[in-house]
Each structure stands twice: as structure tokens, then as C-alpha cells.
Amino acid sequence: MRARIVALVTASALAAAVAVVAVASTSASGLPSYAKGYAKWQRINKKPFTSTGPLSNAHSGVKNVYASKKKVGKRYPNGTVIVKTIQPRGRKGAPFQVAVMRKVGGNWRYIEYQLAGSRYGVLAQGALCQNCHAAARANDYVFTKR
């Protein structure tokens, strides 16, 4: 019983620490500060695109994908941030959804945001995103190819 309580307290403390880091590192828009200026990064799709097929529902709309760093060989280096903007057809203004991948310690961390008013809020993250991106393993888990 004591071991379970210690495990619960440890897990709660870790979750609180992660939440504090996430809040502390967001910009005024609600997006992570490490994604700031993404629209000026290299766009890795030749032109805006829409998805078709089994994965199209995950991010339906017109998309552009930006990378903070170039691939080294077949992989992106640690510290790379990939940002995908998603906009319903005909909608103007800030992207309705923004999906962000950040490579830390050789692993990708995923989080997707949706615009609510003038700020972005978390829509999905973690294992949900990771499970789908496993299908793009040959391209370092990034669906968009350059």
C-alpha cells in the first residue's frame, strides 16, 4: 500500500512539473515558444496540400509543414521542431489547428493545438499522435517528404 501511495505522489509531482514547464514555455498565442517564427522556417512541402486516405481525418484541411532544421541524412537532428498548419478550405487568418513535433533526446514529442478565440489550446498529444506517426517511421516519423 505504501509503495502505491509513493508512486501516486511521485506521478502527481512529475505531472505538475511538466504542466508548469508547458505553461512557462508557451507564447501569448498559446503555442509553445520553441515554435515561434515557424512561418519563416523552411517549408518542407512544395505547395499547400490536403490529405486523402486513412490518415486524412487526423488533420483535415489545407496544410503547410515547416522545419526548424534540415535533415542530416535521413533523420532530423535533435532540437528540430516541425510545425504543420491546418486551415479549413476558404478560411482566412490564423491557422485553425497547429500540430507540433519536437525532437528531444532522439525521440519526437507531439502536441496539436486548436484555435479558440485568439489563443490556441491543446487538442491532442503524446501517444495518440505517436501511434499514427509510427506509419512514417522510414521518414523519421514525419509524413511530409522533401
N, C-alpha and C positions, 0 to 999 in steps of 0.2 A: 504494500500500500504506500509506504513512504517513498519508494522508488517512483511510483506513478505520480505522486504529488511533485516530487523534484523534477520529473520530466515535464509535467504540465507547466510548472513555474518557469523552467528554462525555455520551453517553447513560447510561452507568453512574452517573456523578456526579449527573446530573439525577434518575434513578430513586431513588438513595439519598437525595437531598434530599427528594423527595416522600414517601418512606417515613418519614423522620424527622418531617416535618411531620404526616403522618397519625397516627403513633404519639403524638406530643406533644399532638395535639388531640383525643384520644379520652377519653371519660369512663370511670369504673370499670366500667361495664356493657359497654364495648367500642363503644358508639355514639359518633358524633362529638359533641364538646362543644357545637357550634353547634345541635344538635338538643335540647339539654337543656330540659325543661319543655314539650315539644311537646303533651302531653295537655291543657294549659291554653290552647293556641292555638285560633283559630277553626277549627272543623271545617267542611270545605267540602262534605261530603256530608250530606244531610238525615237519613239513618239508615244504620246499617251495611248494607253491600251485598256481594253476591257477583257475580263477572263471569261472563258467558256469551259464547260466540263464540270467534273465533280467538285472542284475546289472554288468555283466561281461564287458561291454563296458566302464564303468567308469574308470576302472584301468586294462586294458587288458595287460597280460604278466605274468611272473613268479614273485610271491610276497613273501615277508617275512615281519612280523609285530613284532615290538619291543615296549615294555612298560617301561617307566622310573620308575614306581612304581607298586606294586602288588595291586590287588583288595582287598578291605576291604568289606567282604560280597559279595554282587552282584554289587558293584559300585567301580569305581576307585576314589581315593581321589583327592581333589583339588591339582593342581600343576602337575598332571600326564601329561606326553607327550606320545602320541602314534605315532610311525613312521612306515609307510608302504613303503617299497621299491618296485619298479616295474621295471622289466627288460624284454625286448622282448626276446623270446627264442633264444638262441645261442649267444646273445650279451654279451661281456665281459666288465669289467671295472666298472666305477661308475654307480650307478643305473640311468636309463634314466628318471624316474619320482620318486618323493618322496612326499607322502601325509602325512601331519602332523595334528594331533589333539592335542589341549592343553586345559586342563580343568581349567577354571578360574571362581571363584565365583559359582561353581556348574554347569556351562554351558561349553559345548565344543565349541572351536573355531577351524575352519577348514581352511586349506590352502594347495594347491597342487602345486608342482614345477616341472618344466621340464628342463632337461639339455640342454643348448645352448652353445656349445663350452666347456669351462671349468667352467662355472658358471650356477647356477640354476636361473630361472626366474619364476615368478608366472604364473601358468596356470589357476587355478580356486580357488575360496574361498567363504566363507560365506554361504549365503542361498542356493546356488546351491548344495553344499556339504551337508548342513544340511537337506535339503529336502530328499535326498536319505538315509541318516543315520537314519532318523526317523523310517525306517523299522526295525532297530536293537535296538529299544528302550528298549526291555526286557533285552538286554545285555549291558546296559549303552551306547547305540548308537555305539558300536564297533561291527563290523561284525565278526571278528575273535574271536573264543571262545577258552578258555584254558581248 
